[in-house]
């Protein structure tokens, strides 16, 4: 269990280090072209994914903090139940680490620091950060584990 929580801490720490570096290197709104499809930018997102609820008066900051804390707590319980496995605890640890990284931003800046911007011409994916990537990877791993377990159960029931 401690190793999985340590992984969450590493994810949150790496997220904060990368955000600190970007905030130290770029001005708000600045774009630095890395490739013809990827830029580093500095933006603050007071909402959730895809700037959901970003244009509200500020209540969403505490809503998303509370939501992340509740979900992380639930994932710690699941982590304890599945700690002897590999895939699900990895997924849970990634999500917890990403959630903690973004909660730290909400406490420090009132919004999440985003800086990775992928695009094709003027069409782009909303900017995101390492924490968002960890959360996404964790969700994908959870889905993969569920599909794998369902297939194994189906094979065992037909045997």
C-alpha positions in Angstrom: 0.0 0.0 0.0 2.8 2.4 0.9 4.5 1.9 -2.5 1.3 2.8 -4.3 0.8 6.0 -2.2 4.5 6.8 -2.8 3.8 6.6 -6.6 0.9 9.0 -6.1 3.2 11.4 -4.3 5.8 11.1 -7.1 3.1 11.9 -9.7 1.9 14.9 -7.7 5.5 16.1 -7.1 6.5 15.8 -10.8 3.3 17.6 -11.7 4.1 20.5 -9.4 7.8 20.7 -10.6 6.7 20.9 -14.2 4.2 23.6 -13.4 6.7 25.6 -11.4 9.2 25.4 -14.3 6.5 26.6 -16.8 5.4 29.4 -14.6 9.0 30.5 -14.1 9.7 30.3 -17.8 6.6 31.7 -19.5 4.4 34.7 -19.1 0.6 34.1 -18.8 -0.7 33.3 -22.3 2.7 33.0 -23.9 3.2 30.3 -26.5 6.5 28.6 -27.3 6.4 26.4 -30.4 8.2 23.1 -29.8 7.0 21.4 -33.0 4.5 22.3 -35.7 1.8 20.5 -33.6 2.9 21.1 -30.0 3.4 24.3 -28.0 4.2 25.1 -24.4 1.7 27.7 -23.1 0.8 29.1 -19.7 -2.9 29.2 -19.0 -5.0 28.9 -15.9 -8.2 26.8 -15.9 -10.6 27.6 -13.1 -12.9 24.9 -14.4 -12.5 21.2 -15.0 -11.6 19.2 -18.2 -12.2 21.2 -21.4 -12.8 24.3 -19.1 -16.1 22.9 -17.9 -17.6 25.5 -15.5 -14.6 27.8 -16.0 -16.8 30.9 -16.6 -18.6 30.7 -13.3 -18.1 33.0 -10.3 -15.6 31.0 -8.3 -17.7 28.5 -6.4 -16.4 25.7 -8.8 -13.0 26.0 -7.2 -14.2 24.6 -3.9 -16.5 22.2 -5.6 -13.7 20.6 -7.6 -11.4 20.6 -4.5 -14.1 18.7 -2.6 -14.8 16.4 -5.5 -11.2 15.5 -5.9 -10.7 14.9 -2.2 -13.8 12.6 -2.0 -12.8 10.6 -5.1 -9.2 10.3 -3.9 -10.5 9.0 -0.6 -12.6 6.5 -2.3 -9.7 5.4 -4.5 -7.5 5.0 -1.4 -10.1 2.5 -0.1 -10.1 0.7 -3.4 -6.3 0.7 -3.4 -6.3 -1.0 0.0 -8.7 -3.7 -1.3 -6.7 -4.3 -4.4 -3.2 -3.7 -3.1 -1.9 -7.1 -4.0 -2.8 -6.7 -7.6 -0.8 -4.6 -10.2 -3.0 -2.9 -12.7 -5.8 -1.5 -10.6 -3.5 -0.1 -7.9 -1.4 1.5 -10.6 -4.5 3.1 -12.1 -5.7 4.3 -8.7 -2.3 5.7 -7.8 -2.0 7.6 -11.0 -5.5 9.1 -10.5 -4.8 10.1 -6.9 -1.5 11.7 -7.8 -3.0 13.7 -10.6 -6.0 14.8 -8.5 -3.6 15.9 -5.7 -1.5 17.8 -8.2 -4.5 19.7 -9.5 -5.9 20.3 -6.0 -2.6 21.9 -5.0 -3.0 24.3 -7.9 -6.6 25.2 -6.9 -5.4 26.0 -3.4 -2.3 28.0 -4.5 -3.6 29.8 -7.6 -7.4 29.4 -7.6 -7.2 27.5 -10.9 -5.3 24.6 -12.5 -2.0 25.4 -14.3 -2.1 24.0 -17.9 0.8 24.2 -20.3 0.8 21.3 -22.9 -1.0 22.3 -26.1 -1.3 20.0 -29.1 -2.8 21.3 -32.3 -3.2 21.0 -36.0 -3.1 24.4 -37.5 -5.5 26.6 -35.6 -7.5 23.6 -34.3 -6.2 22.3 -31.0 -6.9 20.2 -28.0 -7.4 22.2 -24.8 -4.2 22.7 -22.9 -3.5 20.2 -20.1 -0.8 19.2 -17.7 1.0 16.2 -16.2 -1.7 15.7 -13.6 -4.4 15.5 -16.3 -2.2 13.0 -18.2 -1.8 10.8 -15.1 -5.6 10.9 -14.4 -6.3 10.0 -18.0 -3.8 7.2 -18.0 -5.3 5.9 -14.7 -8.8 5.9 -16.1 -7.6 4.0 -19.2 -5.9 1.5 -17.0 -9.0 1.0 -14.9 -11.1 0.4 -18.0 -8.5 -2.0 -19.4 -8.5 -3.9 -16.0 -12.3 -4.2 -16.0 -12.4 -5.4 -19.6 -9.6 -7.9 -18.9 -11.3 -9.2 -15.8 -14.7 -9.5 -17.6 -13.1 -11.5 -20.4 -11.3 -13.8 -17.9 -14.6 -14.3 -16.0 -16.4 -15.1 -19.3 -13.7 -17.6 -20.3 -13.8 -19.3 -16.8 -17.6 -19.6 -17.0 -17.5 -21.3 -20.4 -14.7 -23.7 -19.4 
